[in-house]
Amino acid sequence: MNISSFYPLIAYLAGSIPFGLIFSKLFGKGDIRKKGSGNIGATNVLRTQGKLLGLLTLIFDFSKAFLPCYFLHSESEICNLLVMVAPVVGHMFPIWLKFKGGKGVASFLGILAAINIWVLLATVVIWLSLFAVTRISSVSCLTASACSLILYKEFFLLDYPEYLHQFFALAFLVVLIIIAHRSNLKRLWEGTEKPIK
């Protein structure tokens, strides 16, 4: 069996590494799952552990998706698509934490970085701009993630229509991210979603 057959599994396992939990415990802050929203992602780490650990979590959650997607390539298109999806799925459903993980946004940005840097940069600009205005993480994250599909189409798909399957893989991830934010969407609807100070 070709080693590339294991690339999706490697990508999933990399995505499953719960850096938010690791940094929280490493720096003596306790179990992040018992604080704030109980989420292991960068936003909850930022809210409950401070900017340094929040930034570290963001960087490592980004990197654990970027590195497999950028470096693990095979001759099989299906394999490459699975490698693209697997780190985000791993972050959201980590085997190490009984499949209870984060909401996938930082890892999704890592995937965008591996695919097309311009799509990533434009998505980040939207994300930061909305956050600067609203101070509500879920609003900026969800809007930027959805806009990334439009950006991908404009920057990439029009010139390379053979990458349509990649577009649908990204769309699948965006749907997963939206589903993961369902509690945030409910709070937004009720007007109780808290901004980050």
Secondary structure, DSSP 8 states (H G I E B T S, - for coil): --GGGGHHHHHHHHHT--HHHHHHHHTT---GGGSTT---SHHHHHHHH-HHHHHHHHHHHHHHHHHHHHH---S-HHHHHHHHHHHHHHHHS-GGGTT-----HHHHHHHHHHH-HHHHHHHHHHHHHHHHHH--HHHHHHHHHHHHHHHHIIIIITT-GGGHHHHHHHHHHHHHHHHHTHHHHHHHHHT------
